[in-house]
């Protein structure tokens, strides 16, 4: 059984525009939630010192170095993340 459905072009365009607006609104809502969560996580890192080591003064004044330990000798090195290593001397 065949049925003939008359669909005009204007209705299709309006339907496509409504669908696109709905999808974009949903994506923007999720992106905003993700942005807020990332912001809160970073504030927590700065305030509570998550991910800090003893080469940093505070959460706001980070040195940018990471401490690396040689597994065989136990000697610690500071790395700037660009390939340079400096032996860490503690007092």
N, C-alpha and C positions, 0 to 999 in steps of 0.2 A: 504494500500500500504506500503510495507516494503522496507526500503533502507538499504543496508549494508554499514556501515561506517568503514573504516579501520583506526584505530588510533594506532599508535605505542607508546610504553612505553616511549620512549625518549621525544616525544612531550608533553605527559602528565606531565612528570617531569619538563620540561622547563616551561610549563604553570603554574604549581604549584609554582615553584621558583620565577617566575616573579610576580605572585599575592602576594606571601609572602613578597617579597622585597617592593612592592608598599604599602602594608598595614603598614609595619614597618617604611617606610619613612614618611608616613602620620602621624603615631602615634608619631614619634620623632619630627616632626615639631610642632604638637600641644603641646607636652610636653615642648618643648623649649619656645613656646609662654607663656605657663602657668608659667614657671619658671621666665621669664622676668617680667610678671605681678606681681607675688608674691614679687620679689625683689623690684620693684618700689613701691609697697604698703608699704613694710617695711621701705624703705628709707623715704617715706612720713611720716610714723609714727614717726621715729626718728627725722626728721628735724622739723616737725610741732607740735610734742607733742600729736598726736592723741592717746587716750587711757591712757594718763598720769593723775595722780592726784597730789595733793600738797605734797605727801610723797616722790616724786622723785626730785632729783636735776635738772636733765635735761634729754633730750631724750637719751643721751649716758650713763648717770649714774643713772640707775633705781634701786630702792630699792628692788624690788621684792615683796613688800607688797601690799595688796589691803585693801582699807578702807571699812569697813562694819558698817552700822548704825542699831542699835536696834530700831525697829519701835515703840515700846511702850515707851521707856525712852528717845530716841534720842541720847543716848551715842554712841560714835564712837569707834570702835575697829580696830586694825591692825591685818591682817591675813597673814601668810606666805604661805598659801595654803596646809599646811601639817597637819592641825588640831589645831594649836596653835593660841590662840587669846590673844591679849594684849590690855588693855584699853588705848585709845589714850588720852593723856593729852596735851592740847594746851596751849601755853603761853599767 
